[in-house]
Amino acid sequence: MAHENNFALLLDRLKDLTILPDKSEENPENTLRALWHLATDSHVSPIVAAQLQLPTLSDKQFEYLNELVAQRLAGVPLAHLTERQHFLGMEYIVNKGLYIPRKETELLANVAIQTLASHSNQSDALLIDLCTGIGTVALAAAHHCKHVRVLGSDIYAPAIAAAKVNAEHFELSGRATFYNADLFSPFDSLKGAVDIILSAPPYITSAKVKYMAEEISLHEPEEAFNAGPFGLSIFNQLIELSPAYLRTGGCLIFECGLGQGEFLAKRIAANGRYKSVEQIRDDSGNVRVLKAEVVTF
């Protein structure tokens, strides 16, 4: 009974928890369950925690749980406390200060996985993930497509360190390599040999970054969001430079922000080196992923 009473009391403390729109799974009960497990040094995301029985806590563990609840209510992201984030059925390791994978990016990962599944020679498919962060999408592709080799780059050194940790965590180090570098700079030797270039780049304008929720702006790296004064700088490089690296029939696939999709689709079409630009919409009807096949001359 004490166990049930303690849960009810803490759940009441969390009833006014602010839940970001893209983290709907972090409702008060799932949050408390994840923190409850963390108090026993078990690291699980709220999605996994919701499926597990609650362990009995010692007095010391319950005291620690109260501290964890206080930190969450103070705005520390749940994933930075539990060090876990669920993405396409995988439990990623996420340390404090790192970008937290978003559920909305599962659309990008699914498009890449579906594209790889239709690859005519899956035994040697090569995917490059630019702005890879902690390797979220690249590792999801490698996990779900057993014959693809993935390479990723990111300018944020702590993210690349975490990508390598996650590659080990998922036992994918043999097919996943990550570089602390800017965009295409590690891949000059691969021109004309890549099947998919993938990216979930920063796309928020500098002026809007300061208006982001404090749970994001105070705890996640600005490098993961700030895309300059117009929010288009990396998109322009992706569109312009990718054809040199893609084989004939290879694809550029990237995530974009709300309201950017149709404009960027026109920019791809105007480039002249792509065909069949596909605008892929989320469940709300917004264009969030663009996919374009390259043609060579």
Steps between C-alpha positions, in 0.01 A plus 500: 500500500788739578631432149166599348464805723848624411428461130172691532665783695780543246259474209303785653820708509546437127143583397598850383805380310552686173508248216642612166284418194763268353538304826143390564622167641648690796168532680514520882451126560758386243742764626463382857543137397823581313635697799392224741710250307788749484497518880607133493769583240293350217512726193189477281292738290141576606370280217687199639430594862125496432527128424698402810399424857615751758775371728486551875713794612715531809476819707818629336369422152171674575692807616690494171172465311371816664813682384447371144138619500615842618755520218240405242257761633783755482523439124778243462400283201392151594743343252789688662403346835434144383773516232264315265279601208275266302515527120357247254503227761859571607620632838768764431749617759473878545721683747439843651561788261432299184227535241207269574361304202147604403212273410429721196836392355376140484336605172843575351640172631207301359542657156870408504424143613234456231738636237773260610255209495441564130873531425585265215824381660450517875826323578709811442268796558678809632323775696646830619322687779595868524433688826470153650485613865518192722462283189126457545382457141817338368491233770127441453568438129786262581291317759201448272698439177756234576722551195541879492819675607444842659734795544414814694649844560425777747688810613403448865766277655294379801226382262746295296639347819144398589439365148798268545368390840161425346661307215663277763175486699310364199791280387524690171860626517599271215262679263488851648779759502470856629715809445526825692505712185296742292249351255678337202860566607586138601352349183698633203610149403136388466390727217265317267475198731227584753149354488330733748594834647289563807466798730289644781682835505439807714215697342392760758597860428733671745229748594262223608748298706461728802125437502532122526376326815754531782505122535666505158694827494656458846589133470564401137783635281413800284703345218219247456239769427651829387509510119607861456302814417281338233498136614610377157880494495548125542211418268671700227822301545317168504320577175805641326768250607318166530491415124880474495491226763192303393515224244253513212161426651619583851278709724526810713254478791468766765271633772376858488309733728135596487429721200835429329415190299330637191757779462791257528336257257494778240864577573594135444304489174669819382844352560476287186690199637207328668182333387179382665510732800266341756334701777422274795245618753453423868172391658389864516551550126818708530791442262781389734722285277625550145641222285666560163675263265817624334571482128844524344595646166 
